[in-house]
């Protein structure tokens, strides 16, 4: 399954209602699971973002559905990064070595 890194910032509403954060986080994780996703790790953090999460989803449509639902709740704004496993990255680099720079690059990539 594709992996996504979510960088989340609390909105004004989210910070005003911070006491509800543990319940909202649990609800969001359950909603993601209900769509077929899996939260690998979730951290409250200090710095430019308030939370960081890493999860897998069956595809980009499921991820987008969840992110739109999450944003519509109004508690957080997200920045989402599509992550690739080291095996896929290594395969991409190996393909670049095999392909002439002027020609087309084919995308026979592993599933992850």
Phi and psi restraints in degrees (value plus and minus 20) as a CYANA .aco file:
   2 UNK   PHI     -81.7   -41.7
   2 UNK   PSI     126.0   166.0
   3 UNK   PHI    -128.3   -88.3
   3 UNK   PSI     121.7   161.7
   4 UNK   PHI    -150.6  -110.6
   4 UNK   PSI     120.5   160.5
   5 UNK   PHI    -128.1   -88.1
   5 UNK   PSI     104.5   144.5
   6 UNK   PHI    -128.7   -88.7
   6 UNK   PSI     107.6   147.6
   7 UNK   PHI    -127.3   -87.3
   7 UNK   PSI      99.5   139.5
   8 UNK   PHI    -139.3   -99.3
   8 UNK   PSI     117.6   157.6
   9 UNK   PHI    -139.2   -99.2
   9 UNK   PSI     113.9   153.9
  10 UNK   PHI     -87.7   -47.7
  10 UNK   PSI     120.4   160.4
  11 UNK   PHI    -104.4   -64.4
  11 UNK   PSI     156.6   196.6
  12 UNK   PHI     -77.2   -37.2
  12 UNK   PSI     -62.4   -22.4
  13 UNK   PHI     -81.9   -41.9
  13 UNK   PSI     -64.7   -24.7
  14 UNK   PHI     -81.1   -41.1
  14 UNK   PSI     -59.8   -19.8
  15 UNK   PHI     -95.8   -55.8
  15 UNK   PSI     -54.9   -14.9
  16 UNK   PHI     -83.1   -43.1
  16 UNK   PSI     -53.7   -13.7
  17 UNK   PHI    -127.7   -87.7
  17 UNK   PSI      14.9    54.9
  18 UNK   PHI     -79.4   -39.4
  18 UNK   PSI     -47.6    -7.6
  19 UNK   PHI     -82.1   -42.1
  19 UNK   PSI     -44.0    -4.0
  20 UNK   PHI    -107.7   -67.7
  20 UNK   PSI     -21.9    18.1
  21 UNK   PHI     -76.7   -36.7
  21 UNK   PSI     -67.3   -27.3
  22 UNK   PHI     -78.2   -38.2
  22 UNK   PSI     -60.9   -20.9
  23 UNK   PHI     -87.3   -47.3
  23 UNK   PSI     -63.1   -23.1
  24 UNK   PHI     -83.3   -43.3
  24 UNK   PSI     -60.8   -20.8
  25 UNK   PHI     -83.2   -43.2
  25 UNK   PSI     -65.9   -25.9
  26 UNK   PHI     -81.3   -41.3
  26 UNK   PSI     -63.2   -23.2
  27 UNK   PHI     -82.0   -42.0
  27 UNK   PSI     -61.9   -21.9
  28 UNK   PHI     -85.5   -45.5
  28 UNK   PSI     -61.7   -21.7
  29 UNK   PHI     -82.1   -42.1
  29 UNK   PSI     -62.6   -22.6
  30 UNK   PHI     -85.0   -45.0
  30 UNK   PSI     -59.5   -19.5
  31 UNK   PHI     -82.3   -42.3
  31 UNK   PSI     -64.3   -24.3
  32 UNK   PHI     -81.6   -41.6
  32 UNK   PSI     -64.2   -24.2
  33 UNK   PHI     -80.7   -40.7
  33 UNK   PSI     -59.6   -19.6
  34 UNK   PHI     -82.8   -42.8
  34 UNK   PSI     -45.2    -5.2
  35 UNK   PHI    -106.8   -66.8
  35 UNK   PSI     -22.0    18.0
  36 UNK   PHI      79.4   119.4
  36 UNK   PSI     -14.3    25.7
  37 UNK   PHI    -106.8   -66.8
  37 UNK   PSI     150.7   190.7
  38 UNK   PHI    -161.8  -121.8
  38 UNK   PSI     103.2   143.2
  39 UNK   PHI    -105.2   -65.2
  39 UNK   PSI      98.3   138.3
  40 UNK   PHI    -101.1   -61.1
  40 UNK   PSI     -64.8   -24.8
  41 UNK   PHI    -174.7  -134.7
  41 UNK   PSI     128.1   168.1
  42 UNK   PHI    -159.7  -119.7
  42 UNK   PSI     108.3   148.3
  43 UNK   PHI    -150.5  -110.5
  43 UNK   PSI     109.4   149.4
  44 UNK   PHI     -92.5   -52.5
  44 UNK   PSI     117.0   157.0
  45 UNK   PHI    -154.2  -114.2
  45 UNK   PSI     144.8   184.8
  46 UNK   PHI    -126.7   -86.7
  46 UNK   PSI     126.7   166.7
  47 UNK   PHI     107.9   147.9
  47 UNK   PSI    -167.2  -127.2
  48 UNK   PHI     -88.4   -48.4
  48 UNK   PSI     -41.9    -1.9
  49 UNK   PHI    -141.0  -101.0
  49 UNK   PSI     140.1   180.1
  50 UNK   PHI    -118.4   -78.4
  50 UNK   PSI     -48.9    -8.9
  51 UNK   PHI    -161.3  -121.3
  51 UNK   PSI     132.9   172.9
  52 UNK   PHI    -152.3  -112.3
  52 UNK   PSI     112.7   152.7
  53 UNK   PHI    -152.5  -112.5
  53 UNK   PSI     129.1   169.1
  54 UNK   PHI    -146.1  -106.1
  54 UNK   PSI     111.0   151.0
  55 UNK   PHI    -171.0  -131.0
  55 UNK   PSI     144.7   184.7
  56 UNK   PHI    -131.0   -91.0
  56 UNK   PSI     124.3   164.3
  57 UNK   PHI    -154.3  -114.3
  57 UNK   PSI     133.4   173.4
  58 UNK   PHI     -77.8   -37.8
  58 UNK   PSI     -54.7   -14.7
  59 UNK   PHI    -185.2  -145.2
  59 UNK   PSI     156.8   196.8
  60 UNK   PHI     -84.3   -44.3
  60 UNK   PSI     -51.2   -11.2
  61 UNK   PHI     -84.3   -44.3
  61 UNK   PSI     -62.7   -22.7
  62 UNK   PHI     -84.9   -44.9
  62 UNK   PSI     -64.7   -24.7
  63 UNK   PHI     -80.4   -40.4
  63 UNK   PSI     -65.7   -25.7
  64 UNK   PHI     -84.3   -44.3
  64 UNK   PSI     -61.1   -21.1
  65 UNK   PHI     -77.4   -37.4
  65 UNK   PSI     -68.0   -28.0
  66 UNK   PHI     -83.3   -43.3
  66 UNK   PSI     -65.0   -25.0
  67 UNK   PHI     -84.2   -44.2
  67 UNK   PSI     -58.9   -18.9
  68 UNK   PHI     -85.9   -45.9
  68 UNK   PSI     -62.3   -22.3
  69 UNK   PHI     -80.3   -40.3
  69 UNK   PSI     -65.8   -25.8
  70 UNK   PHI     -82.4   -42.4
  70 UNK   PSI     -65.9   -25.9
  71 UNK   PHI     -83.9   -43.9
  71 UNK   PSI     -56.9   -16.9
  72 UNK   PHI     -86.3   -46.3
  72 UNK   PSI     -43.1    -3.1
  73 UNK   PHI     -87.3   -47.3
  73 UNK   PSI     -47.1    -7.1
  74 UNK   PHI      66.6   106.6
  74 UNK   PSI     -13.9    26.1
  75 UNK   PHI    -110.4   -70.4
  75 UNK   PSI     -50.5   -10.5
  76 UNK   PHI    -159.8  -119.8
  76 UNK   PSI     138.0   178.0
  77 UNK   PHI    -135.5   -95.5
  77 UNK   PSI     123.6   163.6
  78 UNK   PHI    -137.4   -97.4
  78 UNK   PSI     129.0   169.0
  79 UNK   PHI    -141.2  -101.2
  79 UNK   PSI     104.9   144.9
  80 UNK   PHI    -136.5   -96.5
  80 UNK   PSI     114.0   154.0
  81 UNK   PHI    -137.3   -97.3
  81 UNK   PSI     109.6   149.6
  82 UNK   PHI    -104.8   -64.8
  82 UNK   PSI     101.8   141.8
  83 UNK   PHI    -123.4   -83.4
  83 UNK   PSI     130.0   170.0
  84 UNK   PHI    -142.6  -102.6
  84 UNK   PSI     119.3   159.3
  85 UNK   PHI     -86.4   -46.4
  85 UNK   PSI     137.4   177.4
  86 UNK   PHI     -79.5   -39.5
  86 UNK   PSI     -53.6   -13.6
  87 UNK   PHI     -83.3   -43.3
  87 UNK   PSI     -61.8   -21.8
  88 UNK   PHI     -87.8   -47.8
  88 UNK   PSI     -63.9   -23.9
  89 UNK   PHI     -79.6   -39.6
  89 UNK   PSI     -65.6   -25.6
  90 UNK   PHI     -81.5   -41.5
  90 UNK   PSI     -61.7   -21.7
  91 UNK   PHI     -81.9   -41.9
  91 UNK   PSI     -62.2   -22.2
  92 UNK   PHI     -81.1   -41.1
  92 UNK   PSI     -65.8   -25.8
  93 UNK   PHI     -82.7   -42.7
  93 UNK   PSI     -62.3   -22.3
  94 UNK   PHI     -82.3   -42.3
  94 UNK   PSI     -59.3   -19.3
  95 UNK   PHI     -83.5   -43.5
  95 UNK   PSI     -57.4   -17.4
  96 UNK   PHI     -85.3   -45.3
  96 UNK   PSI     -54.6   -14.6
  97 UNK   PHI     -86.6   -46.6
  97 UNK   PSI     -53.6   -13.6
  98 UNK   PHI    -103.7   -63.7
  98 UNK   PSI     -40.7    -0.7
  99 UNK   PHI    -116.7   -76.7
  99 UNK   PSI     117.9   157.9
 100 UNK   PHI     -88.0   -48.0
 100 UNK   PSI     123.7   163.7
 101 UNK   PHI     -86.7   -46.7
 101 UNK   PSI     -42.7    -2.7
 102 UNK   PHI    -106.7   -66.7
 102 UNK   PSI     -38.8     1.2
 103 UNK   PHI    -110.4   -70.4
 103 UNK   PSI    -196.8  -156.8
 104 UNK   PHI     -99.1   -59.1
 104 UNK   PSI     128.2   168.2
 105 UNK   PHI    -123.1   -83.1
 105 UNK   PSI     105.7   145.7
 106 UNK   PHI    -109.5   -69.5
 106 UNK   PSI     135.1   175.1
 107 UNK   PHI    -135.4   -95.4
 107 UNK   PSI      40.0    80.0
 108 UNK   PHI    -106.1   -66.1
 108 UNK   PSI      62.2   102.2
 109 UNK   PHI    -122.8   -82.8
 109 UNK   PSI     132.9   172.9
 110 UNK   PHI     -84.0   -44.0
 110 UNK   PSI     140.9   180.9
 111 UNK   PHI     -80.8   -40.8
 111 UNK   PSI     -52.9   -12.9
